[in-house]
Amino acid sequence: MYVGVDVGTSMVKAAAFDGTGRELAVESRHVGLDLRGGVVEQDMEEVYGTVVAVLEELMARVPEPVELAGLTGQGDGVWLVDAEGRPVRAAASWMDGRAHELLDQWLADGTFETVFRRTGSAMFPGCPGPLLAWLDRHEPTSLDAARAAVYCKDMVFQRLTGAARATTDVSDASMPFLDPRTRTYDNGVVELLGLTHRRGLLAPVSDPIATSRTRGEGLPSGVRIANGPYDLPACALGAGVTAPGDGLLIVGTCLAALVATTDLDLTGEPAGLYISTDRPGHRLRAMPAMVGTAALDWVLSTTGVRHEEVDGLLASTPPGAHGVRVLPYFAPSGERAPFVEPRLRAELTGVSLESTRADLVRAVCEGIGYAARHCLEAAGLTGSLAVCGGGTRSPAWMRLLADVLGRPLRVVEGEVGARGAVLAAAERYGVALDTAVWTRPTAIVEPDPGRAAYYAEGYQEHLARLTEARSRART
């Protein structure tokens, strides 16, 4: 049996697979998010305790020997830990917006662009650079007390294995300090962000990903486990997206577009990032937008619509949602891909007393689709497109998404991130698994030519409205 653990932003999941990649069982539990005035934090002890709990539940359901385990989880944010991997304060989430004024300053003085030209990473308020700089200015005692500033999965790995020190991998380290050419930290960027005196907090990069054995919490003692990659590249592995030009769209809490590439183009508008992978020279051009299904969840909760009603509502109103339009930029920290606009907010237009709940739901789904198309184009998609994430549970939304994107979708269901974590661990340990079998799609969704043509025009209108909204956000 193979076990994959995915420590997400709002949900921790553990999945068991057999040798062919078939899911034997999945256990999951919610974890809390503390949101207040743009600050978004998580209790690290709650996160770790939830990981142990779901693993114990999984082991009770499938009492088989564990061949190996792979670990993945949310990226970015700042998880300050002591020498044993225990928290010195709450984790600052990747959704955190407290550093937006600092990022505004860096956008204005050229620091933001300089960092992108050196590392291929377009900073946003919730990434480690701005957050560490903010903490250094406003909460230096927390940094003084920490041994390392790590990422979510790194904290979990150290606690599960009892490792003597925290480490990270090239995928998590890709934002914003890693030089993608040397695959080591760029000390010039550390200096540029005013963090040279905090350089010692950056965890050593294990390249390839670190391996160890568990110490008996959650998983039996002595299980081989690998730390990473983080959730975006893990999903790409789990969906079979490794050939240059092929892409993955993750329709989850955030909307992430990833395209496999061997290129490194640091020109053009600074946005997104290049995620280094375990294979030197192979990267993922990533455009991780801030909001995906979270936008739909907000509309559903606001209108009192249940998730199981979505498909019926999408079928009850036509493309274009009777003129209702949504720019789906709902995150309190603005947008980070395929552009960075910390003050951008969502906009609903065309709403009248005649607008229905179905119109609002369809308009949000269409808006998310347009945002996805924008991200995929910016990431350089030229090959096939796989789709995974919670949004795939809605067949009607997948049909709408295929129409908006104007291309077939390889729908990959199940715990794709956990699956990718297992495949990464197997590669690291030299365990032969048939990746083609493990990553085969569950369905292919073809676009309707007529609706695709309609949405091609709608996409151009979306870009025009977005340009106006970005201009307003800067005033």
Number of C-alpha atoms within 10 A of each C-alpha: 17 24 29 29 30 29 29 21 21 14 16 23 23 29 27 28 21 14 14 13 22 13 18 15 15 22 18 20 15 13 20 13 14 12 14 9 9 15 17 21 22 20 18 24 14 12 25 21 15 21 26 20 20 22 26 17 15 23 22 10 14 15 9 11 11 18 15 20 29 29 30 32 28 20 27 24 27 26 28 27 27 17 15 15 27 19 20 19 18 18 24 28 28 23 26 26 26 21 23 23 15 15 25 17 12 18 16 11 11 10 17 22 20 18 24 24 16 18 24 28 28 26 26 34 28 27 24 27 24 25 26 26 18 19 17 18 10 10 12 13 12 15 19 13 15 20 22 28 28 27 30 28 29 28 28 26 28 21 19 23 20 17 18 11 15 27 24 27 26 26 28 29 29 23 27 27 26 27 23 25 12 9 21 17 21 17 15 14 22 20 13 13 18 15 18 14 10 17 15 13 20 19 19 18 20 16 16 18 20 19 20 17 20 22 16 14 16 19 24 16 13 14 17 20 28 26 28 32 34 31 25 27 30 29 28 29 25 30 30 23 24 19 14 18 20 21 30 32 29 27 23 16 21 19 24 24 35 34 30 28 22 14 13 16 10 17 9 8 13 22 25 29 27 33 27 26 24 20 9 14 14 19 25 30 28 29 28 25 25 24 25 30 20 18 22 24 17 13 16 18 11 10 14 10 16 10 12 10 12 22 18 11 19 22 14 12 18 13 19 15 22 18 15 19 25 24 23 27 25 19 24 23 25 24 24 26 27 25 19 23 22 23 20 24 19 16 14 14 11 11 16 9 5 8 14 17 19 23 24 25 26 30 27 26 27 28 24 26 26 26 27 27 21 20 26 26 15 22 26 19 22 14 14 16 22 23 26 26 24 16 22 20 15 15 13 17 20 24 18 25 29 22 27 30 23 21 17 19 25 22 22 24 20 18 22 26 33 32 34 33 32 32 27 28 28 21 14 16 14 9 13 10 15 12 16 13 13 23 22 16 18 10 11 15 17 16 21 16 12 10 15 19 15 15 24 17 11 19 21 12 14 20 15 11 15 18 12 10 16 17 11 12 14 11 6
